[in-house]
Amino acid sequence: MNLTITARRFRLPEDLREYIEAKAKKLNRYYQGIIDLEIILGWEKLMRYTEIKMNVNTRQLVVKESAEELRKSFDLALDRAERQLKKFKEKLQTTEKDKVHTA
């Protein structure tokens, strides 16, 4: 999994970068087929936002969350990304089962 972390309009503190890297690597638990993972952090007026882009097989899953604190917006986005990966994996498994039954 290729991990890219981008901070827009500010410099990302090293401790926050390490926190994000550690948490992001845990996404492989939910689905092993993540090719690229791009995490974009930034500011919009008074809110901090986190955008997570995951290249999975031939698809791209995108999650965007915002909160008053950067770490909180990342945690919210990560939770949503986990749910999306679980849902994507379930969808793949059900289509594979359907293919087996019809063959």
C-alpha positions in Angstrom: 0.0 0.0 0.0 1.4 3.4 -1.1 0.6 6.0 1.6 0.7 9.7 0.7 0.0 12.4 3.3 -0.6 16.0 2.1 -1.1 19.1 4.3 -2.7 22.1 2.5 -2.0 25.6 3.7 -0.1 24.5 6.8 2.9 22.5 8.0 2.0 19.1 9.5 3.6 18.4 12.9 5.7 15.3 13.0 3.7 13.7 15.9 0.5 14.1 14.0 2.1 12.6 10.8 3.2 9.6 12.8 -0.3 9.2 14.4 -1.9 9.3 10.9 0.5 6.8 9.4 0.0 4.4 12.3 -3.8 4.6 12.0 -3.9 4.5 8.2 -1.9 1.3 8.1 -4.6 -0.4 10.0 -7.0 0.0 7.1 -5.4 -3.1 5.6 -7.3 -5.1 8.3 -10.5 -4.4 6.5 -9.4 -5.0 3.0 -6.1 -6.2 1.7 -6.5 -4.9 -1.9 -5.8 -1.2 -1.1 -3.3 -0.1 -3.8 -2.9 3.6 -3.0 -4.0 5.6 0.0 -3.9 9.4 -0.1 -4.7 11.5 2.9 -5.3 15.2 2.4 -5.5 17.5 5.4 -6.5 21.2 5.2 -8.5 24.2 6.5 -11.7 25.7 5.2 -12.6 28.9 7.1 -12.9 27.8 10.8 -13.1 24.0 10.1 -10.4 21.5 9.5 -11.0 18.8 7.0 -9.6 15.4 6.1 -10.1 13.7 2.7 -9.1 10.1 2.2 -8.8 8.7 -1.3 -8.3 4.9 -1.6 -7.5 3.2 -4.9 -9.0 -0.3 -4.5 -8.9 -2.7 -7.5 -10.4 -0.7 -10.3 -12.3 1.8 -8.1 -11.5 4.9 -6.1 -13.3 5.3 -2.7 -13.3 8.8 -1.4 -14.2 10.1 2.1 -14.3 13.7 3.3 -15.0 14.8 6.9 -14.6 18.1 8.7 -14.4 19.1 12.4 -13.1 21.9 14.6 -9.9 20.0 15.3 -7.6 18.3 12.7 -7.2 15.1 14.7 -10.9 14.7 15.2 -11.6 15.2 11.5 -9.0 12.6 10.7 -10.6 10.1 13.1 -14.1 10.7 11.7 -12.8 10.2 8.2 -11.0 7.1 9.1 -14.1 5.6 10.7 -16.0 6.3 7.6 -13.3 4.8 5.4 -13.4 1.6 7.5 -17.1 1.4 6.9 -16.7 2.0 3.2 -14.1 -0.7 3.0 -16.2 -3.2 4.9 -19.2 -2.5 2.6 -17.0 -2.8 -0.5 -15.6 -6.1 0.7 -19.1 -7.4 1.4 -20.3 -6.3 -2.0 -17.4 -8.2 -3.7 -18.1 -11.3 -1.6 -21.8 -11.4 -2.5 -21.1 -10.9 -6.2 -18.5 -13.8 -6.1 -21.1 -16.0 -4.4 -23.7 -15.1 -7.0 -21.2 -16.1 -9.8 -20.5 -19.4 -8.1 -24.2 -20.3 -7.8 -25.1 -19.4 -11.4 -22.2 -21.4 -12.8 
